[in-house]
């Protein structure tokens, strides 16, 4: 009888240990991130002026055996560490009132794959000079375009949408806004030639928390600008002080 009780205590102890170990991955699954290439910009959201910071987020150390980079998809909240990234299809959208109902995270991911410096960084760490004005300029253009498709989702976009003062989201005219406008046009052209579908080559997650900024983060992928927009992009980047090394893909 004594031995049977001892065995029960041992089994109970082992079960408790197993439950504790099973809980560890969930506790350790938060992502710590930092940001780089920051610059300031003024935007308007529902007519309210906001002085914002554009930057590219990244993981200083690997998360789930990979490095990640990302952008803000919720400009009204503040950044806090750590984040809890999850299935982007479960994203409830940015914290804004009245609520945005037609957001499409794949548009943001497509813009990242095509134009974000972080994609070059993933493919060749150390290859991007985040202190350069050209890189900061490119990051700002990508961020502006992402905020536009997040807060003002549309079937098609035009270059002037980014500065349209009747929109929920807009910014003032600038070289970065012009470049962001060209990205929106390229996105519309891509959707038109692909039947509205958006094909992605990387893996993406979205942090969806009520008390901090929602971020879309991605890893992998070999995206490249559509050929029709490469010249326009290069011309606009030249205004920022240089041209980023861009990825190419077969037509």
GIPEDA-V598970 format. One record per pair of residues at least 12 apart in sequence whose C-alpha atoms are under 7 Angstrom apart, sorted by sequence separation. I is the first residue (numbers start at 1). J is the second residue. D is the distance in Angstrom with one decimal. If there is no record, write none. Layout:
# GIPEDA-V598970
i=[I I]
j=[J J]
d=[D D]
This chain:
# GIPEDA-V598970
i=[40 41 57 58 204 205 40 56 57 204 205 39 40 56 57 148 204 38 39 56 162 203 204 38 39 152 202 203 38 151 152 202 203 37 117 151 202 36 37 162 202 35 36 74 201 35 36 73 74 148 160 201 35 117 159 201 34 35 116 158 159 224 225 33 34 223 224 33 34 159 224 33 34 116 158 159 32 33 115 157 158 157 111 157 31 156 141 145 140 141 144 108 141 142 145 137 141 145 108 107 186 104 103 33 103 32 33 69 32 103 31 32 100 102 30 31 30 31 30 179 179 175 71 73 73 73 56 55 55 54 54 110 106 37 36 37 39 37 38 122 37 138 134 137 134 133 134 113 133 134 114 134 135 113 114 115 113 114 91 88 88 91 87 88 86 87 85 86 94 85 86 46 85 45 46 84 85 45 83 44 45 44 43 44 43 42 80 79 78 79 77 78 77 74 74 72 73 72 73 72 73 71 72 70 71 70 71 70 69 70 68 69 68 69 68 67]
j=[52 53 69 70 216 217 53 69 70 217 218 53 54 70 71 162 218 53 54 71 177 218 219 54 55 168 218 219 55 168 169 219 220 55 135 169 220 55 56 181 221 55 56 94 221 56 57 94 95 169 181 222 57 139 181 223 57 58 139 181 182 247 248 57 58 247 248 58 59 184 249 59 60 142 184 185 59 60 142 184 185 185 142 188 63 188 176 180 176 177 180 146 179 180 183 176 180 184 149 149 229 150 150 81 151 81 82 118 82 153 82 83 151 153 82 83 83 84 84 233 236 236 143 146 147 150 139 139 140 140 143 200 198 130 130 131 136 135 136 220 136 237 237 240 240 240 241 221 241 242 223 243 244 223 224 225 224 225 206 204 205 208 205 206 205 206 205 206 214 206 207 168 207 168 169 207 208 169 207 169 170 170 170 171 171 171 212 212 212 213 212 213 213 213 214 213 214 214 215 215 216 215 216 215 216 216 217 217 217 218 217 218 218 219 219 219]
d=[5.8 6.1 5.4 6.2 7.0 5.5 4.5 7.0 4.9 5.7 6.5 5.6 6.2 6.0 6.0 6.6 4.3 6.4 5.5 5.7 6.6 5.5 6.7 5.4 6.7 6.3 6.4 5.5 4.2 6.8 6.5 5.7 6.4 5.4 6.9 6.3 4.6 5.7 6.3 6.0 4.0 6.1 5.5 4.8 4.5 5.4 6.5 6.5 6.5 6.1 6.3 6.4 4.2 6.9 3.9 6.9 5.6 6.0 6.4 6.7 5.6 4.9 6.9 6.4 5.5 6.9 5.0 5.4 6.3 6.3 5.8 4.6 6.7 6.3 6.3 5.9 6.4 6.4 6.8 5.6 5.4 5.8 6.7 5.7 6.5 5.1 4.9 5.1 6.4 6.2 6.2 5.2 5.9 6.2 6.9 6.2 4.6 6.6 7.0 6.8 6.4 6.7 5.2 6.9 6.9 6.0 7.0 5.9 4.8 5.5 5.5 6.5 6.4 5.8 6.0 5.3 5.7 6.1 4.8 6.5 5.8 6.8 6.6 6.9 6.1 6.4 6.5 6.3 6.9 5.4 6.3 6.5 6.5 4.9 6.4 6.1 6.6 6.8 6.3 6.9 4.9 6.9 6.4 5.8 4.6 6.0 5.1 6.9 6.1 5.2 5.1 6.6 7.0 4.6 4.7 6.6 6.8 4.9 6.7 6.9 5.1 6.0 5.5 4.9 5.1 6.5 5.4 5.4 6.9 4.9 6.1 4.6 4.1 5.5 6.5 5.3 7.0 4.7 6.0 5.6 6.9 5.4 5.9 6.1 4.5 6.4 5.7 5.6 5.5 5.0 5.7 5.1 4.7 5.7 5.2 7.0 5.6 6.1 5.4 4.5 6.5 5.6 6.4 6.5 5.6 5.3 6.7 4.0 5.3 6.1 6.1 5.7 5.4 6.7 4.8 6.3]
